[in-house]
Amino acid sequence: MAERTYPWKVAWITGASGAICGEVARRLADAGVQVAATARPSERLDALAAASPNITAFPADVLDVEALKACAAKVEAALGPIELALLGAGMYVPFDIRNIDAGGFGKTMALNVDGVLNGVAAVLPAMLNRGEGHLAIMGSLFGYAGWPGNGGYGASKAAVINLAESLKLELRGTGVDLTLINPGFVDTPLNASYDPKKKLFVMSKERCARKILEKLPKRPYEIAFPPQVELFLKTVRNLPRAASFPLVRWFIKATGS
Ligand SMILES: NC(=O)c1ccc[n+]([C@@H]2O[C@H](COP(=O)([O-])OP(=O)(O)OC[C@H]3O[C@@H](n4cnc5c(N)ncnc54)[C@H](OP(=O)(O)O)[C@@H]3O)[C@@H](O)[C@H]2O)c1
């Protein structure tokens, strides 16, 4: 018995073997949506697909745009038009100003930005031809403000936010909607290297998936949570820098984050 219904028959999810998108995939599948699950080949991906008759694994590397286009075409041939594309493959690498990991920075930018763009390139032409579709892109609230230790991840998510704004403006009138999903800290392997004391208002992957799926069917431009983190980081973003830098320094000292 489906726990609720969603407006999509077929959803394609990248990063589906991961914590957040895996949880979203399971919830959509439980509700009867046909889920095409993409990540690189792995036991995790196979286990996700084995868990539900409504989940099919379509392994691909999001860094390879041609492979991803072929993957999306295979999904449509097997399941029908992709009505929702949730682009969620991503990674975090610590950023240490005394020992800058240029390789890690490059990998983070490639996966978090090019990986999203490649996914858009794989599905958007067909959605535009049909005059119908929903792109959902995983960003992060940390794309709104620079933060110590976050130089690579924050820069990549700032790029994702800007890309989403550009796409949203251009998609008007096409029938294709775009939703940018900006969570705060979620307890997942992605940020296992991050100091737990600094993960303020951290939430579970289950809560994160529930929050996403509560709002996604309404096709808003942005889904951002938790509200405390959203308000703080957007305030930091919007203040003059002469005020925002002291505010962030004060906040870090006051909270030990
Ligand atoms: N966790 C948080 O606190 C948080 C907060 C805000 C936003 N987000 C964003 O939410 C998304 C999911 O995060 P998560 O915490 O659930 O991460 P996660 O558990 O580490 O999952 C990452 C996913 O990306 C996939 N992936 C990595 N490299 C890939 C590649 N080259 N090609 C295809 N897939 C690839 C991984 O699968 P394979 O490695 O098996 O291919 C995995 O499915 C990310 O975009 C992240 O930035 C996370």
The ligand as an SDF file (V2000), in Angstrom:
LIG
                    3D

 48 52  0  0  0  0  0  0  0  0999 V2000
   25.3390   15.3490    3.9840 N   0  0  0  0  0  0  0  0  0  0  0  0
   25.1310   16.6480    4.1370 C   0  0  0  0  0  0  0  0  0  0  0  0
   25.3310   17.2430    5.2110 O   0  0  0  0  0  0  0  0  0  0  0  0
   24.6240   17.4550    2.9610 C   0  0  0  0  0  0  0  0  0  0  0  0
   24.1310   18.7460    3.1990 C   0  0  0  0  0  0  0  0  0  0  0  0
   23.6930   19.5180    2.1360 C   0  0  0  0  0  0  0  0  0  0  0  0
   23.7410   19.0110    0.8560 C   0  0  0  0  0  0  0  0  0  0  0  0
   24.2130   17.7500    0.6430 N   0  0  0  0  0  0  0  0  0  0  0  0
   24.2980   17.2720   -0.7340 C   0  0  0  0  0  0  0  0  0  0  0  0
   23.4190   16.1790   -0.9060 O   0  0  0  0  0  0  0  0  0  0  0  0
   23.9540   15.2810   -1.8870 C   0  0  0  0  0  0  0  0  0  0  0  0
   24.0060   13.8780   -1.2930 C   0  0  0  0  0  0  0  0  0  0  0  0
   24.8270   13.9130   -0.1280 O   0  0  0  0  0  0  0  0  0  0  0  0
   25.0140   12.6520    0.8340 P   0  0  0  0  0  0  0  0  0  0  0  0
   25.4150   13.1910    2.1500 O   0  0  0  0  0  0  0  0  0  0  0  0
   23.8480   11.7550    0.7400 O   0  0  0  0  0  0  0  0  0  0  0  0
   26.2940   11.9750    0.1610 O   0  0  0  0  0  0  0  0  0  0  0  0
   26.8120   10.4660    0.0840 P   0  0  0  0  0  0  0  0  0  0  0  0
   26.0670    9.5590    1.0090 O   0  0  0  0  0  0  0  0  0  0  0  0
   28.2990   10.5290    0.2290 O   0  0  0  0  0  0  0  0  0  0  0  0
   26.4400   10.0430   -1.4290 O   0  0  0  0  0  0  0  0  0  0  0  0
   27.1460   10.5520   -2.5040 C   0  0  0  0  0  0  0  0  0  0  0  0
   26.6390    9.8580   -3.7580 C   0  0  0  0  0  0  0  0  0  0  0  0
   27.3340   10.3880   -4.8960 O   0  0  0  0  0  0  0  0  0  0  0  0
   27.7030    9.2720   -5.7030 C   0  0  0  0  0  0  0  0  0  0  0  0
   28.8680    9.5580   -6.5360 N   0  0  0  0  0  0  0  0  0  0  0  0
   30.0920    9.9770   -6.1370 C   0  0  0  0  0  0  0  0  0  0  0  0
   30.8930   10.1180   -7.2030 N   0  0  0  0  0  0  0  0  0  0  0  0
   30.1650    9.7620   -8.2920 C   0  0  0  0  0  0  0  0  0  0  0  0
   30.4230    9.6920   -9.6870 C   0  0  0  0  0  0  0  0  0  0  0  0
   31.6120   10.0480  -10.1970 N   0  0  0  0  0  0  0  0  0  0  0  0
   29.4390    9.2870  -10.5160 N   0  0  0  0  0  0  0  0  0  0  0  0
   28.2270    8.9180  -10.0250 C   0  0  0  0  0  0  0  0  0  0  0  0
   27.9070    8.9910   -8.7260 N   0  0  0  0  0  0  0  0  0  0  0  0
   28.8710    9.3990   -7.8760 C   0  0  0  0  0  0  0  0  0  0  0  0
   28.0120    8.1750   -4.6810 C   0  0  0  0  0  0  0  0  0  0  0  0
   28.0030    6.8980   -5.2690 O   0  0  0  0  0  0  0  0  0  0  0  0
   29.3380    6.1080   -5.7020 P   0  0  0  0  0  0  0  0  0  0  0  0
   30.4970    6.7040   -4.9640 O   0  0  0  0  0  0  0  0  0  0  0  0
   29.0290    4.7010   -5.2970 O   0  0  0  0  0  0  0  0  0  0  0  0
   29.4080    6.2930   -7.1800 O   0  0  0  0  0  0  0  0  0  0  0  0
   26.8380    8.3520   -3.7530 C   0  0  0  0  0  0  0  0  0  0  0  0
   25.7030    7.7260   -4.3170 O   0  0  0  0  0  0  0  0  0  0  0  0
   25.3200   15.8500   -2.2700 C   0  0  0  0  0  0  0  0  0  0  0  0
   25.1850   16.6360   -3.4340 O   0  0  0  0  0  0  0  0  0  0  0  0
   25.6680   16.7270   -1.0940 C   0  0  0  0  0  0  0  0  0  0  0  0
   26.5700   17.7570   -1.4210 O   0  0  0  0  0  0  0  0  0  0  0  0
   24.6510   16.9630    1.6650 C   0  0  0  0  0  0  0  0  0  0  0  0
  1  2  1  0
  2  3  2  0
  2  4  1  0
  4  5  1  0
  4 48  2  0
  5  6  2  0
  6  7  1  0
  7  8  2  0
  8  9  1  0
  8 48  1  0
  9 10  1  0
  9 46  1  0
 10 11  1  0
 11 12  1  0
 11 44  1  0
 12 13  1  0
 13 14  1  0
 14 15  2  0
 14 16  1  0
 14 17  1  0
 17 18  1  0
 18 19  2  0
 18 20  1  0
 18 21  1  0
 21 22  1  0
 22 23  1  0
 23 24  1  0
 23 42  1  0
 24 25  1  0
 25 26  1  0
 25 36  1  0
 26 27  1  0
 26 35  1  0
 27 28  2  0
 28 29  1  0
 29 30  1  0
 29 35  2  0
 30 31  1  0
 30 32  2  0
 32 33  1  0
 33 34  2  0
 34 35  1  0
 36 37  1  0
 36 42  1  0
 37 38  1  0
 38 39  2  0
 38 40  1  0
 38 41  1  0
 42 43  1  0
 44 45  1  0
 44 46  1  0
 46 47  1  0
M  CHG  2   8   1  16  -1
M  END
$$$$
